[in-house]
Structures are given as structure tokens and as C-alpha cells.
Amino acid sequence: MHDMCKIWVVLALVMSGTVHAEAADTRVCIEDFSEQADYFPEKAVVEAASNFSVEYHGYYKLVTVPRPYSGGRAETYLLVQCGAPVPDLDISIAATITIPIQSVFVGSTTQNPSLEALGRLAAITGVAHKDYISLPSVVERVASMDVVEFEPNGVLDAEKVVASWPDAFMSAGSSSAELATIRNIGIPVIHHADYQENTPLGRAEWVKFTSTFFNDEEKANGIYQEIARDYLEASSLVSSLPEEARPKVLSGAAYEGIFFAAGGESFVANAIRDAGGRYIFSDNTSTGSFQIHDLERLIVSALEADFWIHASNSYSRLSDIEADDPRLAQLPAALSGQVWMPDALKGENGGIQFYELGTLRPDLVLRDLISIFHPELESGHQRVFYRSILSDDAE
């Protein structure tokens, strides 16, 4: 049977109640609606993020993502308080969602920490790949028989999504045909595009984006304020360092002869600067990563680097770099043992917490980096995410 035909069969079963038994609605809805009332007294105040905005209109919100995915056009989501009418707006709406939502499929592990911090883990009813999850509380949640794994082999299974019919599907930033199918059937697809932010605090502020779907803005504002305060406090430790006291840093890893380096305007590059380092590719204009196909070019650029962070997670000891590529083993940072991987914390199935919790907690990432670049300034800090290659080196 054709995939689309199968989805329509599943849809028919869902609508008849054969497949999906909807959970009891525990939302407190408006009973005596007034168009003049403000049903959202607590509002998200966006400070550092540039890729989402929120407008409040009494009983509905307009959440806009300018860059939902690479090359995608801006999308606006209409969030309507339960019990209120859906407004007739003269603007393009990508999805209409009744809030607060009670179930959500998450397409990226970076969405999990915000849901955990907001106390909304029970709303997770679907995850892309269970083995990528590392946070213990989230691992425990997804171990439930009720949580669907919809992308275990790297391909989104639209049938599983339709059969569960979540209140919202939070994409990891993709324009796949499967997502289009899910949206066309009627399930709201929300692009959680935190990865499009190029500053650490900009990414962390997406906890406020997530909060709008649960009416948890007050809690999210407090969470972000505490993280931002700690981040700025940490960065102040190195803010007065002269240029010559700031070590040069390489970030990236080689794969099949190609070196994938952090862009000069990426969140990694900005974190290096805020931690008192000088990124060797700071003149690069990419906000994501870029590829270096000529390793000789990399070698020349990296000869002055004192530290190498975000090296391959497959490196356990210095000899692994030699086995990977002898030229990389001759880099000054490798020769001095200043090679660092962000995989110190792993989940029981191998998921790496840096790629999950690190997005929400850039303050912890920053203190880790300062303790690496300037150990005298963070002597009492116990690193959370980063592992030194020397910690496992048996040589």
C-alpha cells in the first residue's frame, strides 16, 4: 500500500477512535469569554534571541519564526487560549494551536531541557530517537510505553505521528516531505529553530518560545534570567583580559578527510570569545559550520592554536589522533595535550548531554571553557561537559 494511502487509513482509524484514545483534557479553559480581557498576564520578553518573537492579543498569541529552517520563509503560529474563539486574521498562519497544549512530539534533543525546566516532561508523547537522549529524567519519561519513537532509523515515520495525533509536532528545523504530510493532515508542525541563533544566550532563550505553548512564560522568564545572569557573571571574569592573554582556539573535527569547523559568527565562536579566547577562524562569516577540504590549509591555520575544542568524540587518547591523521597529531594543541571533547556526560544509551542540556545552559558551557583557557580564573569549577584527551590517555 502506498505510504500516503496508509496514512489516510490510519487517519480514518484515529478519527473513529480505533487507534488513538485521546487523553483526558485537563486544561482550564475560558468559560465566560470576554474579548476585552487579557488572558495572558505573564508575557515572554525576548532579549537575546533573534529568530522568534511573540505578540500578545488578549486571548491569542502570534509566535513568529523568521528562519524556520535553512532557506525557509518566515512562519507565524496562532496560539489560541482554550475556550476562546479562533480570530479571523488577515495574515498567513502556518498553524493554529489551542493552548495550553498537553502533548508534543519533539524532533530534537535540544527541546528536552526546556520541557524539563518548565515541568512539562509529561507532555512528551513522541521523540525522534530515544538513544540520543541523555538527561536521566527525560530517559525515564521516554521509557514509558506511551512515548512513541518516530524516527529511530533517521527517517520520520509519519504514520506513527498521525496515529498518536499530538497537539503539536516540534520539528528540529527541516522541510521534509514527511513534515508536509503531517501538516497537511492537520497536525500543527512547529519549527523549533534554536539552531539558527548564533549566540549562546540566544539559543538558551528558546525556553521562552517553548513556554508560550503551555502559558509558562513567567517560569521561563525566571529560568532565562538566572542563566543569563550566571553567563554574564562568568564572562566578566575574562572581559578585561588584554589581547595577548587570550589564547588562540581551534574548534571542529575531521571526518573522511574533511574538517568541519565552527563558523566565525557561530554560537561556538561567540562562546570562545566570551570565554576569553581568540577563535582562529574569526574572519569567517558563517553562522553555522564550514568545511575545509584541504587539510594542509587547516594545518597552516591551526599552527598558532593553543587549544583544540570540539575534537572528534571518537578520540580517547592522543594515539587516536595519530591513527586518524598524523598531520593532526602534529598540531601544537595536540602535542601539548590541549585537545577537548564535549562528551564528558553521557546518557545510558550513549547520548551526549552537551548536545541536549548545553543549549539551555550556556552558562555551564562558558564556565567549562574559561576553566580550560584560563584555569587560574575558574580554579574551583568542576567541568560539566568537556573531557580532556589526557584524562583517558594511558600513555
Sequence and secondary structure as in RCSB ss.txt:
>XXXX:A:sequence
MHDMCKIWVVLALVMSGTVHAEAADTRVCIEDFSEQADYFPEKAVVEAASNFSVEYHGYYKLVTVPRPYSGGRAE
TYLLVQCGAPVPDLDISIAATITIPIQSVFVGSTTQNPSLEALGRLAAITGVAHKDYISLPSVVERVASMDVVEF
EPNGVLDAEKVVASWPDAFMSAGSSSAELATIRNIGIPVIHHADYQENTPLGRAEWVKFTSTFFNDEEKANGIYQ
EIARDYLEASSLVSSLPEEARPKVLSGAAYEGIFFAAGGESFVANAIRDAGGRYIFSDNTSTGSFQIHDLERLIV
SALEADFWIHASNSYSRLSDIEADDPRLAQLPAALSGQVWMPDALKGENGGIQFYELGTLRPDLVLRDLISIFHP
ELESGHQRVFYRSILSDDAE
>XXXX:A:secstr
  HHHHHHHHHHHHHHTSS           SS  TT  S  S     S SS EEEE SSEEEEEES SSTT   E
EEEEEETTS     SS  SEEEEES S EEESSGGGHHHHHHTT GGGEEEES GGG   HHHHHHHTSTTSEE 
 TTSS  HHHHHHH  SEEEESS   HHHHHHHHHT  EEE  GGG  SHHHHHTHHHHHHTTTT HHHHHHHHH
HHHHHHHHHHTTTTT  GGGS EEEEEEEETTEEEEE TTSHHHHHHHHTT EETTTT   SSEEEE  HHHHHH
HHTT SEEES  TT  SHHHHHHH HHHHTSHHHHTT EEES SSB TTS BGGGTHHHH HHHHHHHHHHHH T
TTSTT   SS EEGGGS   
